[in-house]
Amino acid sequence: EAQVTQNPRYLITVTGKKLTVTCSQNMNHEYMSWYRQDPGLGLRQIYYSMNVEVTDKGDVPEGYKVSRKEKRNFPLILESPSPNQTSLYFCASSRTGYSTDTQYFGPGTRLTVL
Amino acid sequence: GQQLNQSPQSMFIQEGEDVSMNCTSSSIFNTWLWYKQDPGEGPVLLIALYKAGELTSNGRLTAQFGITRKDSFLNISASIPSDVGIYFCAGHRGGNNNDMRFGAGTRLTVKP
């Protein structure tokens, strides 16, 4: 089944403790992206990747890192999480990064930083 | 980046009623998209609109790309309980997907 998977689905952590949220897609998509969803704000893009080894900042990249060493994986790294990073995070992928290609979203990771 | 203005924020309707929601922007977009998010899931694309004035249907859903390219609406006819969820609009300026902006969502509740 074609899908985007994220792990973990739920995470409660404490300020400053490094964490990684994994994202994997099995559709051989070139483009992958991370969003955060906050009440009243919709989805905002954190980082995106047009292809392997190519990553760039979205609208809200501060406090986050990503890497794209393989086509299928695009982990989101929070080196020193803070409470304002409490949010619902979505990974997405599409065949290419262009508007005519449908983005497929993962199921989301709900992160709470205490 | 500038987000889209989506309204209403929430709707409580009776099963069988029609629903209308819209999205506006101060900027022009070349593509408008409507997504639905079920509880505990990621957004799923419902309808994509690529041309100003375009009217597209997907079952009971109809969406239009505004003539000015600054707005779009989504209608759901004869709502059913499984229509419950959050509906998001998204505007795309063309080019790659980092030029996409999302509305804040419309939370729809359908009473049986």
Interface residues (C-beta under 8 A of the other chain):
Chain A: V4 Y31 S33 G40 L41 G42 L43 R44 Q45 Y48 M50 D56 G58 D59 F90 A92 S94 T96 G97 Y98 S99 T100 T102 Q103 F105 G106 P107 G108
Chain B: G1 Q3 L4 Q6 Q9 N30 T31 G40 E41 G42 P43 V44 L45 A48 Y50 F88 A90 H92 R93 G94 G95 N96 N97 N98 D99 M100 F102 G103 A104 G105
